[in-house]
Amino acid sequence: MNYALVNDQELLLGPIGFNVRLINSELEDLELNYKIGPQDYTNVPISITESVKLLPAVLVTPSYDPRFEELTSFSHVIEADQVVFTQEKTEKSLEKIKEERKATISTERKNLENTIIDVDLNGEYVKVSTAKEERVFLATKLASTAFDSYNFKFADNTWKTITSVELSYILNKIDEKVQEAFDWELGKNQEIDSCTTKEQVYDVEITTPQLG
């Protein structure tokens, strides 16, 4: 339930929940010797004075297409026993729709670059994660000159001894996969940039593809 505090046709607060502290603070600012209690929500509407009243707030949300429209501020009408708040809607610009779709593409690209790939090491395939933390870990290990070979646990929980050359090869294959994801994102962004209507933007397919 939402509420509104009004002074005749002036909206003082609302729409708000039953916030006793906030309501009483407003009444104090009006220099009214009146306190709302925690259970007074059961008594609404409350006439504090002839003009100052605590009324129920009715929220009206229009139907809208979130692809092309967005809800903005409220307009209101103060009635005798309630305040009706109607949320306005407005058309999104072509540029805003493009930016929203690009944000979705960015999310899909992150899904693409965080996956498991099969890497061929001398005829034996191993499963490797392309997640960012794994890339950092492998790059750090490769930078170390302490060992020529490593006992490494792969994404399918199998162990294998690999050389520095093999480790470098694994990193290269990971980089290829990640680059594919970024190339895909760039291509989709370019498709969106070329759109001249809002409908065309939503015609751009952005479902995560199977790369590689």
N, C-alpha and C positions, 0 to 999 in steps of 0.2 A: 504494500500500500504506500502511496505517495501523498504528500501534503503540500499545502501552500499557505503562506501567511500574507494577508492582504490588508491594506488600509484604504477602504472604499474601493476605488478602481485602480489603486496603485499596488503592484506586485512587490512585496518585500522579500519573500523567500519562496523558492520552489521552482520546479518540483524537487522535494527532498524527502528522505525517510523521516521517521519520527525522531528527530535529533533534538532532545530536550535542551541541551546546552546551547545549541545554536538558536533555537526559537526564543529561549529566555534572554539570551544576549541581545537579540533584536528588540524584544519588549523593553529591556532595560534602556536601550538607546532611545526608545520612544518615550522614556520616563513614565512607564506604566507600572503601577504597583500590582503586578500580576505574575504568577509563576505557573508554568505548565509542569505537571507532575508526570512521572514515568508511565503511569497507567491511563493518562488522559486521552490516549489515542482511541480509547473506547467511547469517548464523549464527542469526538469530532463529528459534525462541525461545532466549533466553540466560538461564541461571540464574546470577545474580551472587552470590547467597547462597542458602541453602536456602529463604528466604522472598521475597527480592527478585528479581524476574524482569522481563525485557523480552519481551513477548509480542506476537504479531500481534493486531491489532484487526479484528474483523469488524463491519461496519456493516449494520444491518438497517433498511431504510426501509419502513414499511407503505404499502400503497396508500391513497390518500386523494383526495378531491375538493377541489381548490384553490379552488373557488368557495365552499364551505361549511366547509372544514376547513383547518387549518394545522399544520405540524410545529413541535414545541417542543423541549424538552430531551431528552437521552438518559438512558435507564436502562441499567444494565450488569450483566452476570453474569461473574464471573471463573472461568474454567475452568482445567484443568490446563495446557493448551497454547495457550490463546487467551482473549481477552476479547471477549465479544459485546455490542455496543452496539445497543440498539434505540431508535429515535427515537419519541418519543411524538407523538400527534396530538390535537388538541382542536377542538371546534366553535367556529366564529367566531360572535360575537354579531351580531344584526341590525344594530346600529349600526355595527359594524366593516365589514360587508358594504356598507352604504350609503356609508360614507366611501370605500371602495375603488372603488366604482362611480362616485362623484362625481369622484374623481381621474381616472378614465378619460374622463369627460365633459369635464373641464377640458382634457385633452390634445386631444380632438376639437375643442373650441372654438378652441384655438390654431391648428389646421389651417384652420378656417373663416375666421379673421381674417387669415390669411396666404395670400392668393390673388391672382389677376389679375382685374380687372374691366374692363368696357367702359364708357367714359364718353363721352356725346354732347356734343361741343363744336360747337354751331351746325351740326348735321347731319353732322358728321364724327366717327366713333368712334375713340377712342384707348384703348390698353390701359395700365392703371395698376396698379402693385403696391400692395397694402394692407399690406405688411409694416411692422412697427413702425419700422424704421430709415428707410423711405421716408416714413412719416407725419411723423417728426421732421424729416427733411430739407425736406419741403414746407412745414411750419409755420414753420421757421426762415427759409426763403426768403420766405415771405409776410410775415413780420414786418419784413423789410428794406424800407426806403423808397427805396433807391438807384435802382431801375429800375421803369418802368411795364410793361415787357414782358420776357419771358425766352425764350431759346432752350432748349427742354427736350427731353430724350431720354426717350421713353416705353419701356414694358416690352417692346415688340416691336422696339426699336432704331430706331424712326422718330423724326425730329426735327420739332418744330413750335414756332413762336413763339406764346407764350400771354401773355395779359394778367394783371394781378393779380386781376381779377374772375374770369377763367377758372380761375386757380390756386385761388382761394377756393372755387369751385364744385367743383373736383376734390377738394379736401380734404373738403368736405361729403359728397360721394358716398362717399368712403372711410370717413368716420365712420359713415355710414348702414350700410355693409356690416359694419363692426366691431360696431356696436350690434346688428345682426341676430344676430351670433354670440353675443354676451353674453345677448341675450334668449332664444336657443335654449338656452344652458346653464342659465339660471335656470329655464326651463320644465321641463327634464329633472330638475334638482335637486328641483323641487317635486313632480314625479311620484314620484321616489324617496322623498322625505320622507313621502308619503302611503301608501307600502307598509306593510303590517302583517305580511307574511311574507317570509322570505328568498327564496323562489321568485319572488314578485312583483317583487322588486328586479331579478332577472335577466331578467324579462319586459320591462323597460323598454328600448325600442330606442334605442341610442346611436350607431348608425352615422352618420357625418358626412353630413348632408343637403346637397342643392344649394340654396343660398339665393339669392334674388334672380333 
